[in-house]
Amino acid sequence: MSMLEYNEITVRKYIIYEKEPYEVLDSHVFRKQQRKPVNATKLKNLISGNIKEISFHVSEKVPEAEIEKREIKYLYTNKGEYWFNEINDASKRFQLPEVLLGNRAKFMKPNSLVNVLMFGERPIGVDMPIKVDLKVTEAHPAVKGDTAKGGSKTVVLETGASINVPMFINQGDVLRINTDTGEYAERVGGKF
């Protein structure tokens, strides 16, 4: 098991802290006056989903969590249950709870491939692309004069997720979405 120095505990790394696996969401190394540098981190517990803010000092090391990634296929959601199957065996279906999937779940398209993160034999999360392209299925037309103000409106995407977008976005447009932030990045297709 490899050990990470205090300044190697950076965003998107997986570590073991207090015997549990965590994903590093944020890290910032800084020096307070004459003191030694500190790495202020924000960690997400991959089992409970809880977020902690922990500062690691120069002398501290933590084990890197051995997280295995396995590609699986997302099938559908039914009553809050997210169903998947093994890529090489469609009959092996299983579900993962929404708490493991986090906010990104609402941007998963049926029949798309994602990586399940395994900590030993235990699924602890899903890793999907940071940017995904999704079609707008519902959008109210912009009212004349609104677009000049540069406001935003809410649209519904093909996965059922609602997001805020610029006024010029129409039904049928394909948008690139940042799955980390849940925000509109750009329009990549549709009627320009």
C-alpha positions in Angstrom: 0.0 0.0 0.0 1.6 3.3 -1.0 1.8 6.2 1.5 1.0 9.8 0.4 2.9 12.7 1.8 0.8 15.6 3.2 1.2 17.6 -0.1 0.3 14.6 -2.3 -3.2 14.5 -0.8 -4.8 16.2 -3.8 -8.1 16.5 -5.6 -9.5 13.2 -7.0 -7.1 11.0 -4.9 -8.6 8.3 -2.7 -7.1 7.9 0.8 -7.7 5.9 3.9 -8.4 8.1 6.9 -9.5 6.7 10.2 -9.7 3.2 8.6 -12.3 4.4 6.0 -11.9 5.3 2.3 -12.3 9.0 1.3 -12.2 10.9 -1.9 -10.3 14.2 -1.8 -12.7 16.9 -3.1 -10.4 19.9 -2.4 -6.9 20.5 -1.2 -4.9 23.7 -0.5 -1.3 23.8 0.7 -0.5 27.0 2.5 1.9 28.3 5.2 0.6 30.2 8.3 3.1 33.0 9.2 6.4 31.3 10.4 4.8 27.9 10.8 5.3 24.8 8.6 3.0 24.3 5.6 -0.4 22.7 6.1 -2.6 21.0 3.5 -6.3 22.0 4.2 -8.5 19.3 2.6 -12.1 18.6 2.1 -12.8 14.8 2.1 -15.8 12.8 1.2 -16.4 9.5 3.0 -17.0 7.0 0.3 -19.2 4.8 2.5 -21.4 7.3 4.4 -21.1 10.2 1.9 -20.2 12.6 4.8 -17.9 15.5 4.1 -15.0 16.4 6.5 -12.5 19.2 6.5 -9.2 17.9 7.7 -5.8 19.7 7.8 -2.7 17.5 7.2 0.7 18.7 8.5 4.2 18.2 7.0 5.0 15.2 9.2 1.7 13.3 8.3 1.3 10.6 5.7 -1.8 8.7 4.8 -2.3 5.4 2.9 -3.6 5.7 -0.6 -6.9 3.7 -0.8 -6.7 0.9 -3.3 -9.8 1.5 -5.3 -10.5 -0.8 -8.2 -12.5 0.6 -11.1 -14.8 -1.7 -13.0 -16.8 -0.7 -16.1 -20.5 -1.4 -15.9 -23.6 -0.4 -17.9 -26.3 1.9 -16.4 -29.7 0.5 -17.3 -32.5 2.6 -15.8 -33.9 4.2 -12.6 -37.1 3.0 -11.0 -38.5 4.6 -7.8 -35.1 5.9 -6.8 -33.3 2.6 -7.5 -30.5 2.8 -10.0 -30.0 -0.5 -11.9 -26.8 -1.7 -13.7 -25.5 -4.8 -15.2 -22.1 -6.4 -15.8 -20.7 -5.5 -19.3 -19.8 -9.1 -20.2 -22.9 -10.7 -18.6 -26.2 -8.8 -19.1 -28.0 -11.2 -16.8 -25.9 -10.1 -13.8 -28.0 -7.1 -12.8 -27.6 -5.2 -9.5 -28.6 -1.9 -8.0 -26.6 0.9 -6.3 -28.2 3.3 -3.9 -28.5 7.0 -4.8 -26.3 8.0 -1.9 -23.3 6.2 -3.6 -24.0 7.9 -7.0 -24.3 11.5 -5.6 -25.5 14.4 -7.7 -23.9 13.0 -10.9 -26.6 10.3 -11.1 -29.1 12.7 -12.7 -26.8 13.1 -15.7 -26.5 9.3 -16.5 -28.1 8.2 -19.7 -29.7 4.8 -19.9 -27.3 2.2 -21.5 -24.3 4.4 -20.9 -21.1 3.0 -19.5 -19.7 4.2 -16.1 -17.1 2.9 -13.7 -18.1 1.5 -10.4 -15.5 2.1 -7.7 -14.8 -1.0 -5.6 -13.1 -0.9 -2.1 -12.4 -4.6 -1.7 -15.7 -6.3 -2.5 -17.8 -3.3 -1.7 -19.1 -0.8 -4.3 -18.5 2.7 -2.9 -19.3 5.0 -5.8 -19.5 5.6 -9.5 -17.0 7.5 -11.6 -18.4 9.0 -14.8 -17.0 11.5 -17.3 -16.7 15.1 -15.9 -18.5 16.4 -19.1 -21.5 14.7 -20.7 -23.6 15.8 -23.7 -27.4 15.7 -23.1 -30.4 16.8 -25.1 -32.8 19.4 -23.9 -36.3 17.8 -23.8 -38.2 20.8 -22.3 -37.5 24.5 -22.6 -39.8 27.4 -22.4 -39.1 29.8 -25.3 -37.3 33.0 -24.3 -39.7 36.0 -24.1 -38.6 38.9 -26.3 -36.5 41.3 -24.3 -35.3 38.6 -21.8 -32.3 37.6 -23.9 -31.0 41.1 -23.9 -30.8 41.1 -20.1 -28.6 37.9 -20.3 -30.7 36.1 -17.7 -31.1 32.4 -17.3 -33.9 29.9 -17.4 -34.5 26.3 -16.3 -34.7 23.5 -18.8 -35.2 19.7 -18.5 -32.6 17.3 -20.0 -33.2 13.9 -21.5 -32.3 12.3 -18.1 -35.0 14.2 -16.3 -32.5 16.6 -14.6 -33.3 20.3 -14.5 -30.5 22.9 -14.9 -30.2 26.6 -15.4 -29.0 27.7 -18.8 -28.7 30.9 -20.8 -32.0 32.2 -22.4 -31.0 31.3 -26.0 -31.1 27.5 -25.3 -34.1 25.8 -27.0 -35.8 22.4 -26.9 -33.8 19.9 -29.0 -30.4 21.6 -28.3 -27.6 19.3 -27.1 -25.7 20.7 -24.1 -22.4 19.8 -22.5 -22.9 19.5 -18.8 -20.2 19.5 -16.1 -21.2 16.5 -13.9 -19.1 17.6 -11.0 -20.9 21.0 -10.6 -24.2 20.1 -12.4 -23.7 23.3 -14.5 -24.2 24.1 -18.2 -20.8 24.3 -19.9 -21.7 25.0 -23.6 -24.1 24.2 -26.4 -22.7 21.5 -28.8 -25.6 20.8 -31.1 -29.0 21.8 -32.1 -30.4 24.9 -34.0 -27.8 27.6 -33.8 
